[in-house]
């Protein structure tokens, strides 16, 4: 769903008045703060996301820094945006929903498959996670690293490569978030999930459901929570 009207116009005027943020978003007072506040209130809280740290992170991370300049006027609107190479930055609500579903806590080691723009990685870092993120498209990986550094999240660990394989030398992970869809969860990712951890991923073909895979001492349980449509996960066997 696309949200139009005064909100988008206000954002466009704000973006024209200020350039890229040079400071950490924690201390930033950029003119898009009001747009982020409205995004959280109207798109995220209203749909049921309640985790206070997730909501705080969504208010802080400057989403407009993670989209192409041509898309910045819509950076805080209620829909995905193209970022090039056939990929998108997810709708803000979906980023918040998946972060909450992963139950990420400060200090947790989190793996993200599909860095894309870098925005989801920044939100995870703002929540306090130690983030490892993999992107298969070299140009997107480079752009995401630049955006993460520019916005103060340079401590995020980045890698260019096939996310199906995970990041075995950094495993196990308390949470794994996959930001692209596949018919099933890659086995290597489940192997790298810690006991007590959660893997959150859209599973299916044309249309998918977000699944939460919980690892317990006895194995894996699966919860299907939300119908979605994501771009396909690239790579694999």
VORO-910866 format. One line per 8 residues: number of its first residue (from 1); for each residue x, y, z of N, C-alpha, C. Coordinates in Angstrom, 2 decimals, decimal comma. Atoms other than C-alpha are relative to their C-alpha. Layout:
<recs>
NUM	X Y Z X Y Z X Y Z | ...
</recs>
This chain:
<recs>
1	0,84 -1,19 0,00 0,00 0,00 0,00 0,88 1,24 0,00 | -0,77 -1,23 0,08 1,32 3,44 -0,92 -0,72 1,11 0,74 | 0,57 -1,10 -0,78 0,76 6,34 1,46 0,43 1,30 -0,64 | -0,28 -1,26 0,67 0,51 9,75 -0,19 -0,49 1,17 0,83 | 0,59 -1,17 -0,65 -0,36 13,30 0,77 1,02 0,81 0,75 | -0,81 -0,95 -0,73 1,01 15,71 3,35 1,26 -0,59 0,57 | -1,16 0,66 -0,59 3,38 13,21 4,97 1,15 -0,03 -1,00 | -1,05 0,10 1,01 5,32 12,60 1,74 0,51 1,39 -0,40
9	-0,41 -1,36 0,39 5,32 16,30 0,84 0,89 0,62 1,07 | -0,82 -0,52 -1,09 6,69 17,23 4,26 1,38 -0,62 -0,03 | -1,29 0,68 0,06 9,42 14,63 3,92 0,84 0,54 -1,15 | -0,74 -0,49 1,14 10,40 15,82 0,45 0,61 1,36 0,30 | -0,52 -1,33 -0,34 10,76 19,40 1,70 1,16 -0,11 0,98 | -1,07 0,16 -0,99 12,88 18,21 4,62 1,27 -0,51 -0,66 | -1,17 0,56 0,66 15,17 16,18 2,39 0,68 1,02 -0,90 | -0,59 -1,03 0,83 15,67 19,10 0,04 0,77 1,02 0,83
17	-0,62 -1,00 -0,88 16,72 21,21 3,01 1,27 -0,49 0,65 | -1,19 0,52 -0,69 19,43 18,88 4,32 0,65 -1,08 -0,84 | -0,74 1,01 0,74 22,13 16,65 2,87 0,16 -1,26 0,81 | -0,23 1,24 -0,73 23,38 13,22 3,95 0,51 0,25 1,42 | -0,39 -0,13 -1,39 23,81 12,79 7,69 1,45 -0,45 0,17 | -1,39 0,35 -0,25 27,46 12,77 8,79 0,21 -0,55 1,40 | -0,17 0,42 -1,38 26,92 12,08 12,50 -0,69 -1,33 0,25 | 0,73 1,19 -0,40 25,83 8,92 14,28 -1,48 0,33 0,14
25	1,43 -0,29 -0,13 22,02 8,61 14,12 -0,45 0,11 1,45 | 0,38 -0,11 -1,40 21,99 8,33 17,91 -0,06 1,46 0,43 | -0,02 -1,40 -0,38 22,83 12,03 18,16 -0,56 0,93 -1,09 | 0,48 -0,80 1,12 21,35 13,17 14,85 -1,28 0,74 0,35 | 1,24 -0,77 -0,14 18,72 15,90 14,87 -0,50 0,39 -1,39 | 0,34 -0,35 1,38 18,10 15,77 11,11 -1,50 0,23 -0,15 | 1,37 -0,45 0,21 14,87 17,11 9,67 -0,99 -1,12 -0,28 | 0,91 1,12 0,27 13,46 13,64 8,95 -0,48 -0,69 1,28
33	0,43 0,63 -1,25 12,94 12,81 12,65 -1,52 -0,07 0,11 | 1,47 -0,01 -0,06 9,27 13,80 12,40 -0,59 -1,05 -0,92 | 0,48 1,02 0,92 8,83 11,53 9,40 0,16 -1,40 0,59 | -0,20 1,30 -0,64 10,29 8,60 11,33 -1,02 -0,21 1,12 | 0,99 0,10 -1,08 8,03 9,33 14,29 -1,36 -0,37 -0,56 | 1,29 0,30 0,63 4,98 9,33 12,02 -0,01 -1,42 -0,57 | -0,12 1,36 0,53 6,19 6,12 10,32 -0,26 -1,03 1,09 | 0,17 0,95 -1,09 6,40 4,32 13,65 -1,44 0,00 0,52
41	1,35 -0,10 -0,56 3,07 5,60 14,95 -1,07 -0,54 -0,95 | 1,07 0,30 0,96 1,04 5,12 11,77 0,13 -1,37 -0,66 | -0,21 1,24 0,75 2,62 2,05 10,16 0,37 -1,19 0,87 | -0,62 1,10 -0,74 4,28 0,01 12,89 -0,72 -0,28 1,31 | 0,75 0,21 -1,25 2,71 0,51 16,32 -1,45 -0,34 -0,29 | 1,41 0,21 0,31 -0,75 0,61 14,76 -0,27 -1,44 -0,45 | 0,16 1,38 0,46 -0,15 -2,87 13,29 0,41 -1,01 1,07 | -0,20 0,94 -1,10 0,85 -4,36 16,63 1,42 -0,26 0,45
49	-1,37 0,17 -0,49 4,65 -4,16 16,98 0,11 0,75 1,33 | 0,01 -0,57 -1,35 5,24 -3,52 20,68 1,38 0,08 0,66 | -1,31 0,02 -0,64 8,91 -4,20 21,51 0,57 1,42 0,06 | -0,43 -1,41 -0,10 10,15 -0,83 22,86 1,34 0,27 -0,66 | -1,30 -0,21 0,63 13,71 -1,32 21,60 -0,11 0,00 -1,52 | 0,23 0,00 1,45 12,50 -2,16 18,09 -0,61 1,33 -0,42 | 0,64 -1,27 0,33 10,26 0,91 18,06 1,00 1,15 0,10 | -1,01 -1,05 -0,13 13,12 3,08 19,32 0,96 -0,03 -1,19
57	-0,93 0,12 1,13 15,46 1,74 16,63 -0,61 0,52 -1,29 | 0,66 -0,46 1,22 12,90 2,43 13,91 -0,14 1,53 -0,01 | 0,06 -1,46 -0,08 12,62 6,02 15,17 1,37 0,64 -0,23 | -1,35 -0,57 0,03 16,41 6,48 15,16 0,69 -0,19 -1,35 | -0,78 0,30 1,21 17,81 4,79 12,03 -0,53 0,82 -1,18 | 0,42 -0,88 1,10 17,72 7,25 9,08 -0,23 -0,80 -1,29 | 0,32 0,86 1,15 15,97 5,11 6,45 0,35 0,66 -1,33 | -0,26 -0,67 1,27 16,44 7,77 3,76 1,46 -0,12 -0,44
65	-1,41 0,18 0,35 20,21 7,19 3,92 0,26 -1,34 -0,67 | -0,18 1,35 0,53 19,68 3,59 2,75 -0,77 -0,24 -1,29 | 0,70 0,13 1,28 17,66 4,27 -0,41 0,67 0,90 -1,03 | -0,56 -0,88 1,03 18,74 5,75 -3,76 -0,56 1,41 0,12 | 0,43 -1,39 -0,07 18,53 9,52 -3,99 -1,34 0,19 -0,71 | 1,24 -0,14 0,77 15,75 9,14 -6,56 -1,24 -0,47 0,76 | 1,12 0,55 -0,77 13,59 7,34 -3,96 -0,17 0,66 1,36 | -0,01 -0,53 -1,36 14,25 9,52 -0,91 -1,29 0,70 0,40
73	1,26 -0,65 -0,35 10,98 11,43 -1,12 -1,02 -0,99 0,53 | 0,92 1,04 -0,47 9,23 8,10 -0,38 0,63 -0,90 1,06 | -0,76 0,87 -0,90 11,75 6,74 2,13 -0,80 -0,47 1,20 | 0,75 0,36 -1,21 9,27 6,73 5,04 -1,45 -0,38 -0,32 | 1,34 0,43 0,38 6,19 5,68 3,07 -0,18 -1,49 0,24 | 0,40 1,34 -0,43 4,37 2,41 3,66 0,10 -1,02 -1,13 | -0,19 0,99 1,06 5,83 0,25 0,89 1,50 -0,22 -0,24 | -1,41 0,21 0,37 9,09 -1,30 -0,37 0,42 1,01 -1,06
81	-0,55 -0,88 1,03 11,39 0,69 -2,64 1,11 -0,73 -0,75 | -1,09 0,63 0,76 13,74 -0,40 -5,45 1,35 0,58 0,40 | -1,36 -0,45 -0,33 17,46 -0,24 -4,65 0,98 -0,40 -1,09 | -0,86 0,39 1,11 18,78 -1,54 -7,98 0,25 -1,50 -0,02 | -0,36 1,41 0,18 19,83 -4,94 -9,35 -1,17 -0,94 0,30 | 1,18 0,84 -0,21 16,26 -6,24 -9,07 -0,36 -0,21 1,46 | 0,22 0,18 -1,43 16,26 -5,86 -5,28 -0,76 1,19 0,59 | 0,77 -1,05 -0,67 14,21 -3,80 -2,81 0,43 0,14 1,45
89	-0,04 -0,19 -1,46 14,36 -2,31 0,66 -1,42 -0,28 0,49 | 1,32 0,44 -0,46 11,50 -3,85 2,63 -0,80 1,15 0,59 | 0,95 -0,90 -0,66 8,44 -1,96 3,83 0,41 0,17 1,47 | -0,43 -0,21 -1,39 9,22 -0,37 7,24 -0,65 -0,97 0,99 | 0,69 0,91 -0,92 6,59 -2,48 9,01 0,62 -1,39 -0,02 | -0,57 1,34 0,10 8,14 -5,70 7,71 1,35 -0,07 0,70 | -1,30 -0,04 -0,70 11,60 -4,68 8,97 -0,22 -0,07 1,51 | 0,29 0,00 -1,43 10,15 -3,96 12,42 -0,58 -1,35 0,44
97	0,64 1,28 -0,34 8,01 -7,12 12,41 1,03 -1,12 0,10 | -1,00 1,07 0,00 10,93 -9,41 11,53 1,00 0,17 1,13 | -0,93 -0,23 -1,12 13,20 -7,75 14,09 -0,64 -0,43 1,31 | 0,70 0,42 -1,21 10,60 -8,24 16,82 -0,17 -1,51 0,04 | 0,20 1,45 0,04 9,90 -11,81 15,68 1,27 -0,77 0,34 | -1,28 0,64 -0,29 13,60 -12,64 15,99 0,39 0,11 1,47 | -0,24 -0,17 -1,43 13,50 -11,54 19,66 1,46 0,37 0,27 | -1,40 -0,42 -0,12 16,86 -9,77 19,30 0,19 0,81 1,28
105	-0,32 -0,70 -1,24 18,41 -8,59 22,55 1,41 0,58 -0,07 | -1,34 -0,59 0,01 21,46 -6,38 23,26 1,07 -1,06 0,25 | -1,10 0,93 -0,12 24,67 -8,33 22,81 -0,18 -1,29 -0,78 | 0,24 1,23 0,76 23,07 -11,09 20,74 0,79 0,00 -1,29 | -0,68 0,16 1,28 25,00 -12,41 17,77 -1,07 -0,35 -1,04 | 1,08 0,14 0,97 22,72 -12,06 14,74 0,57 -0,08 -1,41 | -0,37 0,14 1,40 23,16 -13,23 11,15 -1,15 0,49 -0,87 | 0,98 -0,42 1,00 21,36 -11,46 8,32 0,43 -0,51 -1,36
113	-0,26 0,45 1,36 21,13 -13,06 4,89 -0,74 0,92 -0,95 | 0,59 -0,97 0,91 20,56 -10,47 2,19 0,12 1,41 0,53 | -0,22 -1,34 -0,53 22,13 -7,17 3,25 -0,83 1,04 -0,73 | 0,77 -0,96 0,79 20,44 -5,30 0,40 0,53 1,41 0,20 | -0,37 -1,40 -0,22 20,47 -1,62 1,31 0,84 0,21 1,25 | -0,67 -0,15 -1,29 21,92 -2,22 4,79 -0,93 0,47 1,11 | 0,92 -0,58 -0,99 18,82 -0,85 6,55 -0,36 -0,99 1,11 | 0,33 0,98 -1,03 17,79 -4,06 8,34 1,19 -0,23 0,93
121	-1,20 0,18 -0,82 21,38 -4,52 9,53 0,17 1,17 0,97 | -0,11 -1,17 -0,87 21,38 -0,96 10,90 -1,01 -0,06 1,13 | 1,02 0,12 -1,05 18,13 -1,57 12,79 0,43 -1,04 1,03 | -0,48 1,03 -0,93 19,56 -4,77 14,30 1,15 0,53 0,85 | -1,11 -0,57 -0,77 22,73 -2,92 15,31 -0,49 1,02 1,00 | 0,55 -1,00 -0,91 20,69 -0,11 16,85 -0,68 -0,65 1,19 | 0,60 0,75 -1,10 18,83 -2,69 18,95 1,09 -0,49 0,97 | -1,11 0,40 -0,85 22,26 -3,67 20,28 0,63 -1,32 -0,37
129	-0,55 1,29 0,42 23,06 -6,84 18,34 1,39 0,17 -0,60 | -1,23 0,11 0,78 26,45 -7,88 17,01 -0,42 -0,63 -1,32 | 0,63 0,40 1,26 25,46 -8,14 13,35 1,03 -0,48 -1,00 | -0,74 0,56 1,13 26,93 -10,33 10,62 -0,96 -0,05 -1,17 | 0,94 -0,08 1,10 25,39 -9,68 7,22 0,68 -0,34 -1,32 | -0,56 0,51 1,26 25,93 -11,28 3,79 -0,86 0,46 -1,17 | 0,69 -0,43 1,23 25,04 -9,90 0,35 0,71 -0,61 -1,20 | -0,59 0,68 1,15 25,56 -11,78 -2,91 0,33 0,94 -1,15
137	-0,22 -0,95 1,09 25,44 -8,73 -5,24 1,11 0,97 0,42 | -1,13 -0,84 -0,45 28,84 -6,97 -5,01 -0,31 1,48 0,07 | 0,29 -1,43 0,01 27,51 -3,53 -5,94 -0,89 0,40 1,18 | 0,86 -0,30 -1,15 24,79 -3,68 -3,27 0,79 -0,13 1,30 | -0,82 0,17 -1,21 27,28 -4,98 -0,69 0,86 1,23 0,24 | -0,85 -1,18 -0,14 29,59 -2,03 -1,37 -0,81 1,22 0,42 | 0,85 -1,14 -0,35 26,76 0,50 -1,22 -0,50 -0,10 1,44 | 0,47 0,19 -1,37 25,44 -0,99 2,02 1,11 0,30 1,01
145	-1,12 -0,30 -0,91 28,89 -0,86 3,66 0,20 1,50 0,12 | -0,18 -1,45 -0,03 29,18 2,80 2,69 -1,11 0,66 0,82 | 1,11 -0,59 -0,74 25,71 3,60 4,07 0,11 -0,29 1,50 | -0,16 0,35 -1,41 26,39 1,74 7,33 1,09 0,84 0,65 | -1,08 -0,83 -0,53 29,66 3,61 7,82 -0,45 1,45 0,14 | 0,44 -1,41 0,02 28,10 6,97 6,92 -0,97 0,30 1,14 | 1,01 -0,23 -1,02 25,31 6,52 9,47 0,43 -0,45 1,40 | -0,51 0,31 -1,33 27,50 5,34 12,34 -0,07 -1,46 0,39
153	0,09 1,43 -0,31 27,05 1,54 12,09 1,15 -0,77 -0,64 | -1,15 0,61 0,66 30,54 0,74 10,84 0,46 -1,29 0,68 | -0,41 1,23 -0,68 30,91 -2,09 13,40 -0,76 -1,23 -0,48 | 0,69 1,14 0,59 28,47 -4,28 11,46 1,00 -0,78 -0,86 | -0,88 0,87 0,79 30,38 -7,25 9,98 -0,68 -0,29 -1,34 | 0,59 0,21 1,32 29,78 -7,45 6,22 0,82 -0,99 -0,80 | -0,67 0,96 0,88 30,58 -10,10 3,65 -0,75 -0,05 -1,32 | 0,60 0,22 1,31 29,99 -10,48 -0,08 0,10 -1,48 -0,32
161	-0,03 1,43 0,26 28,96 -14,03 -0,90 -1,39 -0,59 0,00 | 1,25 0,75 0,07 26,26 -16,70 -1,03 -0,54 -0,24 1,40 | 0,57 0,12 -1,34 24,01 -16,46 2,00 -0,49 -1,38 0,36 | 0,44 1,37 -0,30 22,86 -20,08 1,67 0,98 -0,71 0,94 | -1,04 0,68 -0,79 26,14 -21,08 3,33 0,12 0,57 1,41 | -0,11 -0,63 -1,30 25,75 -18,74 6,28 1,41 0,52 0,26 | -1,32 -0,53 -0,43 28,81 -17,59 8,25 0,51 -0,95 1,09 | -0,26 1,06 -1,00 30,00 -20,81 9,94 1,03 0,35 1,06
169	-1,04 -0,28 -0,98 33,10 -19,41 11,61 -0,46 0,97 1,09 | 0,56 -0,89 -1,02 30,96 -16,86 13,52 -1,16 -0,63 0,75 | 1,12 0,69 -0,63 28,24 -19,36 14,48 0,41 -0,53 1,38 | 1,45 -0,05 0,24 26,21 -20,13 16,50 -0,56 1,41 0,21 | 0,68 -1,29 -0,07 23,79 -17,21 16,19 -1,27 -0,11 0,83 | 1,24 -0,03 -0,78 21,05 -16,28 18,65 -1,21 0,32 -0,86 | 1,09 -0,29 0,93 18,99 -15,01 15,72 0,56 0,04 -1,41 | -0,33 -0,08 1,42 19,05 -15,32 11,93 -1,21 0,59 -0,70
177	1,07 -0,60 0,80 16,98 -13,08 9,65 0,38 -0,11 -1,47 | -0,21 0,14 1,44 16,67 -13,90 5,96 -0,97 0,95 -0,69 | 0,82 -1,06 0,58 15,41 -10,98 3,88 -0,35 -0,27 -1,46 | 0,45 0,42 1,33 14,63 -12,92 0,68 -0,62 -1,38 0,15 | 0,82 1,21 -0,14 12,38 -15,89 -0,02 0,60 -1,19 -0,73 | -0,37 1,27 0,63 13,06 -19,52 -0,84 -1,06 -1,03 0,36 | 1,00 1,03 -0,31 10,91 -22,66 -0,97 0,22 -0,70 1,33 | -0,29 0,58 -1,31 12,67 -23,91 2,17 1,20 0,71 0,60
185	-1,13 -0,62 -0,69 15,17 -22,74 4,74 1,28 -0,76 -0,35 | -1,26 0,68 0,27 18,77 -23,50 3,70 0,49 -0,76 1,24 | -0,40 0,81 -1,17 19,99 -26,36 5,95 1,17 0,59 0,78 | -1,16 -0,54 -0,70 23,29 -24,62 6,73 -0,39 1,07 1,00 | 0,43 -1,05 -0,92 21,41 -21,75 8,36 -0,58 -0,60 1,27 | 0,55 0,66 -1,19 19,48 -24,04 10,68 1,11 -0,61 0,85 | -1,14 0,56 -0,74 22,76 -25,72 11,62 0,74 1,06 0,80 | -0,73 -1,08 -0,67 24,17 -22,33 12,63 -0,84 0,76 1,02
193	0,89 -0,65 -0,97 21,22 -21,39 14,86 0,24 -0,59 1,39 | -0,27 0,44 -1,37 21,96 -21,57 18,59 -1,26 -0,58 0,64 | 1,12 0,49 -0,81 19,78 -23,51 21,01 -0,63 1,20 0,70 | 0,72 -1,15 -0,53 17,11 -21,05 22,14 -0,14 1,12 -1,00 | 0,02 -1,05 1,01 17,57 -19,03 18,96 -1,19 -0,10 -0,94 | 1,10 -0,07 0,96 15,11 -18,01 16,25 0,53 0,37 -1,38 | -0,25 -0,35 1,39 15,38 -17,96 12,48 -1,30 0,51 -0,60 | 1,19 -0,63 0,57 12,93 -15,64 10,71 0,22 0,15 -1,50
201	-0,21 0,02 1,45 12,43 -16,05 6,96 -1,32 -0,13 -0,73 | 1,15 0,26 0,86 9,80 -15,74 4,21 0,22 -1,30 -0,78 | -0,15 1,31 0,63 9,25 -19,29 2,91 -1,16 -0,23 -0,96 | 1,01 0,25 1,02 7,42 -20,15 -0,31 0,53 0,40 -1,36 | -0,42 -0,33 1,37 7,54 -19,54 -4,05 -0,48 1,39 -0,38 | 0,46 -1,32 0,42 5,53 -16,69 -5,63 -0,48 0,82 1,19 | 0,44 -0,60 -1,27 3,77 -15,89 -2,35 0,58 -0,81 1,13 | -0,64 0,68 -1,11 5,27 -16,73 1,01 -0,70 0,30 1,32
209	0,33 -0,34 -1,39 4,66 -16,79 4,73 1,30 0,17 0,76 | -1,14 -0,11 -0,90 7,12 -15,51 7,27 -0,10 -1,12 1,02 | -0,08 1,09 -0,97 8,17 -18,49 9,35 1,02 0,33 1,08 | -0,94 -0,11 -1,12 9,82 -18,43 12,77 0,40 -1,43 0,38 | -0,53 1,31 -0,36 12,01 -21,49 13,34 0,69 0,13 1,36 | -0,54 -0,03 -1,36 12,72 -22,02 17,04 0,87 -1,24 0,22 | -0,83 1,16 -0,34 15,67 -24,22 17,99 -0,07 -0,25 1,50 | 0,03 0,43 -1,39 15,21 -26,13 21,24 0,99 -1,14 0,18
217	-0,87 1,16 -0,25 17,18 -28,91 22,89 -0,48 -1,22 -0,77 | 0,59 1,17 0,65 14,83 -31,33 21,12 -0,08 0,12 -1,51 | 0,07 -0,15 1,44 15,04 -29,91 17,60 -0,55 1,37 -0,41 | 0,51 -1,25 0,57 13,25 -27,27 15,50 -1,52 -0,03 -0,02 | 1,44 -0,18 0,16 9,66 -26,05 15,81 -0,22 1,20 -0,90 | 0,25 -1,04 1,01 8,08 -23,83 13,14 -1,35 0,66 0,27 | 1,22 -0,80 -0,16 5,53 -21,04 13,51 -0,15 0,86 -1,25 | 0,29 -0,81 1,19 3,93 -19,42 10,43 -0,85 1,19 0,43
225	0,60 -1,15 -0,66 2,97 -15,86 11,21 -0,56 1,09 -0,91 | 0,44 -1,14 0,80 2,42 -13,52 8,23 0,17 -0,28 -1,49 | -0,16 0,13 1,45 1,68 -13,79 4,47 0,71 1,22 -0,57 | -0,83 -1,07 0,54 4,18 -11,73 2,45 0,37 -0,33 -1,44 | -0,62 0,27 1,30 5,85 -11,37 -0,92 1,36 0,67 -0,05 | -1,37 -0,46 0,02 9,65 -11,04 -1,09 0,66 -0,35 -1,33 | -0,83 0,41 1,12 12,25 -11,13 -3,85 0,64 -1,34 0,34 | -0,59 1,33 -0,28 13,84 -14,61 -4,25 1,42 0,08 0,53
233	-1,36 0,14 -0,51 16,96 -15,64 -2,38 0,90 -0,51 -1,14 | -0,89 0,32 1,13 19,82 -15,72 -4,92 1,14 -0,88 0,48 | -1,11 0,87 -0,33 22,52 -18,37 -4,99 -0,47 -1,40 0,35 | 0,37 1,35 -0,41 22,45 -21,81 -3,44 0,56 -1,06 -0,92 | -0,56 1,11 0,78 23,24 -25,24 -4,85 -0,50 -0,01 -1,43
</recs>
